[in-house]
Amino acid sequence: MVDIIREVEDKDKNDFVSVHIFITQFFQKFDLRTTMLYICERHFQKISNKSLFTGLRSITHFGRPEFNTFLDSLQDEHPGVSKIGVFSCGPPRMTHGVEEACTDLNKKRTQSDPAFVHHYENF
């Protein structure tokens, strides 16, 4: 997956694509290990413009996201687009949660809001 994202980043000359990677094995958002990893990741990303863990320009997050809140924030990050592609890879329960968030936000969208289009793969 990292190789595919790297290829997309290399071809994205206009900074049109934004990739957010969530390392979800961390259950407690503020335990010591997660906090130290987060600090190291943010520092490395700031000085090198890439992730310490993936080597990508993509933003790496720790913990499980609140999908509705996160996806809603993407509307502000990408004003003026008609669609936002959401790609998820994980167990069925996780991808189902992403699908539900996309569906909820699509039901609430106005004419000027982008539609969320979810693509996923389960393992």
Legacy VTK file of the C-alpha trace (Angstrom):
# vtk DataFile Version 3.0
C-alpha trace
ASCII
DATASET POLYDATA
POINTS 123 float
0.000 0.000 0.000
2.843 2.403 0.823
4.292 1.950 -2.672
0.934 2.834 -4.271
0.521 5.931 -2.101
4.113 6.982 -2.824
3.439 6.727 -6.570
0.296 8.849 -6.193
2.209 11.443 -4.158
4.997 11.559 -6.757
2.509 12.172 -9.572
0.491 14.773 -7.641
2.331 17.912 -8.747
-0.524 20.284 -7.780
-1.003 19.049 -4.180
-4.509 17.930 -5.087
-4.366 14.678 -3.127
-4.227 14.543 0.650
-3.603 11.232 2.344
-4.190 10.575 6.024
-2.941 7.297 7.463
-4.365 6.069 10.762
-2.376 3.587 12.810
-5.304 2.146 14.713
-3.614 -0.411 16.924
-3.284 2.247 19.621
-6.467 2.112 21.669
-5.673 4.696 24.321
-5.101 8.011 22.663
-2.909 9.480 25.401
-0.911 6.562 26.779
2.835 7.207 27.119
3.926 5.097 24.141
1.416 6.695 21.788
2.306 10.178 23.033
6.033 9.603 22.438
5.408 8.170 18.960
3.166 11.117 18.161
5.816 13.641 19.287
8.548 11.901 17.268
6.309 11.657 14.205
5.254 15.325 14.298
8.842 16.518 14.819
10.204 14.349 12.003
7.377 15.391 9.683
8.042 19.056 10.439
11.780 18.881 9.661
11.683 16.437 6.739
8.162 16.889 5.294
7.545 13.140 5.460
6.460 10.498 7.918
9.015 8.779 10.119
6.972 5.565 9.909
5.986 5.417 6.234
8.429 7.740 4.477
5.423 9.385 2.809
4.312 13.018 2.778
0.985 11.701 4.074
-0.097 12.672 7.558
0.140 9.790 10.023
-2.347 9.712 12.892
-2.445 7.398 15.894
-5.613 5.853 17.236
-9.044 5.325 15.792
-10.641 8.340 14.156
-14.144 9.613 14.662
-15.012 9.101 10.995
-17.843 11.629 10.699
-15.778 14.421 12.257
-12.689 13.601 10.222
-14.517 13.350 6.901
-16.460 16.522 7.634
-13.144 18.356 8.133
-12.087 17.300 4.631
-14.880 19.413 3.185
-13.165 22.489 4.641
-9.741 21.275 3.509
-10.906 20.858 -0.106
-13.427 23.579 -0.935
-14.872 23.649 -4.424
-14.543 19.948 -5.262
-17.597 17.912 -6.201
-16.380 14.540 -4.893
-14.002 13.328 -2.229
-12.683 9.810 -2.694
-12.333 7.917 0.565
-10.158 4.807 0.483
-10.035 2.454 3.430
-8.384 -0.877 4.014
-9.023 -3.004 7.076
-11.420 -5.403 8.749
-15.094 -5.337 7.705
-16.208 -3.616 10.924
-13.846 -0.698 10.265
-14.692 -0.262 6.583
-18.395 -0.480 7.455
-17.887 2.413 9.896
-16.260 4.483 7.149
-19.111 3.616 4.765
-21.696 4.683 7.351
-19.907 8.005 7.902
-19.796 8.667 4.142
-23.498 7.802 3.820
-24.458 10.027 6.787
-22.541 13.009 5.433
-23.916 12.485 1.915
-27.470 12.577 3.328
-26.744 15.914 5.038
-24.858 17.530 2.177
-25.999 20.684 0.470
-25.602 21.421 -3.228
-22.196 23.039 -2.636
-20.810 20.217 -0.463
-18.770 17.430 -2.052
-20.079 13.874 -2.180
-18.050 11.219 -0.391
-17.295 8.181 -2.525
-16.008 5.242 -0.509
-13.692 2.571 -1.939
-12.455 -0.172 0.347
-10.751 -3.502 0.726
-11.276 -5.879 3.607
-8.749 -8.250 5.100
LINES 1 124
123 0 1 2 3 4 5 6 7 8 9 10 11 12 13 14 15 16 17 18 19 20 21 22 23 24 25 26 27 28 29 30 31 32 33 34 35 36 37 38 39 40 41 42 43 44 45 46 47 48 49 50 51 52 53 54 55 56 57 58 59 60 61 62 63 64 65 66 67 68 69 70 71 72 73 74 75 76 77 78 79 80 81 82 83 84 85 86 87 88 89 90 91 92 93 94 95 96 97 98 99 100 101 102 103 104 105 106 107 108 109 110 111 112 113 114 115 116 117 118 119 120 121 122
